[in-house]
Amino acid sequence: MSSGNQSAGAGARSDGQGAARKAWLTSLETRFEQAQPNLNSSRKQLIRSIIENAEESFFLSSRALAKRYGVDKATIVRSVQMLGYQRYADFSADLRSHFVSRLTPYTLMKAASRERRSVADHVEHSFEMEGHNLEALRSQLDASQVIRLAKRLNCARRILVVGVDFAASLSYLLAYGLTSLGYDAEAPIGSTGNLQQKVNLLGPKDLFIAISFGRCLQATVDAVLRAHEHGVPTFGITDSDKTPIARFCDSFWIASIANPSFHGSYVAPIAAVDALFVACAHLQPHRSLAALRQKDEDSHSRWYQPLPSGIDNKDYRIRNGRGIIHRATDDVEAGTRRKRKDDHVS
């Protein structure tokens, strides 16, 4: 499912920020925490080791996992049951989700470096995964969901888009595109304090959009929680329905960033943003055309203008972006004349 409405997160928020932070635990971590009073020390150590080294075990069968940790299969099965799982397959799925949610640039690069691939193979693999991410987005995010968000944007007085680190490029793209279409949108940059101050200015008639993936960055999630404290509607773009962004935002889209690269792939999120631009532009074409026309009129000076034929680039340049051509040597001669005049006056 590529989008959703989040109601369970409201309960976590109502208990304050401390409770909300506790809810950031993955499903597997939550089960382990709840089961600890009923576990002996050796079983605690076994389960903790499995969770902390999920990248080495999430793909293993119960027999292989038992061999990996030097115990019998019955011990693994019993440990899984004590966590509340009826089937090993359910535990394995949660272990994989835990592994994915805890990915970092380091763990991604570490895992990729262990594979016996040539550099060319890594590049081809990257292209392949980009395609899979786009296919997943197209199969899960339909036009009605995009139009629904576009209509929500139309009702918002102001739109604040927050993405940190690599996701800052996505937040800037979204805010800049919306501004070009006539929306009052902003993607603030700077410190966590700056983000919080921007959120403090929002109200129930505004919209807060958060973009973060995997474990999600602290500053982005804190901004979501602050927005809720002010009664601001929230929307998220993330890569799983188990991320903090999905848990705490009112609704969200899922766009996979799976990629062997250390920073993940933003092909699917950018495709989702582009689809949103299309919906926004065509929902209110008159406003969009007016905003784009004004931008076009204001932007004549920024477009590249080639020099007339026969003019040497080394001796001429274009001033003020309006095609006014001056010889570079003229500036030197004018400066020399001014200096002589100044010397004469003095």
Phi, psi and omega in degrees: 000130188262352177213161181193166174251135186251114177248333182295328182296337182298324179295320179294323182290327186294341180271004179098175186294326180299315179294323180297320180295324178297327180289352178287348176300143175290168180302320180293318178296322179296315178298318180295318179298318180290330184272349187304321179300338182259006182251139174281171187298319182293322180288323175302314182296321179298309182294319179298319180295321178296316182292316183290339179242043184300329182296341181261355188224350186294340182261001185274149172285170180297323178293315180293323179294321178297318179294322181299324184253010173068035177232172178274164183299323181299325179295318178296312182299317181294320179297318178297318179295323180291342174275356177100007180270135177274332180233147178296327181299324178292319176297316181299321179295317178292328178292321178294317178299321178297316179300313181297319183289342182257011179294141174231165176308324180293312182294326177297311182293324180296315180295318181293324183290339179281341181285143181272076179234150172281169178300318178298321178296320178297319180295314179297321178297322178298313178301319181297317181289327176301316179297318179298320180297319178294319178297318179297319179296315182295328181279342187248332182252111182260172186298325182296324179291321178294316180295323179299316178292322179299319177295325178293321177297323180297332182272348184279137176289311177226153180232123178247124182247125183239124171215137186242153179063230180299327181291349177298328178295324179289319181294321178295316179302313182295312182294318181295318179296318179294320178298322179297336180265005176101007179273153174271087185235148182213143173241092185293148176239168178113206187281169175301322179299321178296318178299315182296321179294321177296318179295323180299337181276352182275160178219185183300339181273358181259181178221133178250127179244125180247137179234115178196157189226163177062235180291338181072143183277144185305314184298321181292315181294319177300323179293323176298313180297321178295321179299319179295324178299331180264008178071026182271129175299143184232148176222143182234151169239119187210187186241011178196153177279004179251001180284160176303325179297316179293325182289322190258343177278153180297321177207167187199161169248149175250125176225116184294141174242020183302127181191144178291351179291159182290342183248000180081174183251131179255016180298311181293314176301320180293321177297321178294318178296318178299319178297323178294319176302316180299314181296316180296318182296321186269346174289323178229073186298326181295315179294319180298315180295322179295317180293318180290326177296315179297318179295321179296318180293327181277351190250008182304323187286348185266350182279146179295135177234116181293150177290149176303151181300144179088358181256132184277127180298334183286333185258347184230159175208162181260128181259143172062010177067015183246019177076016178277116188262132178232142171287136179299326181291334179298321180296321180293316180296319179295320179295323179294318180297318180297319181296319178297322180293317180297319181295321180294321180293319181287000000 
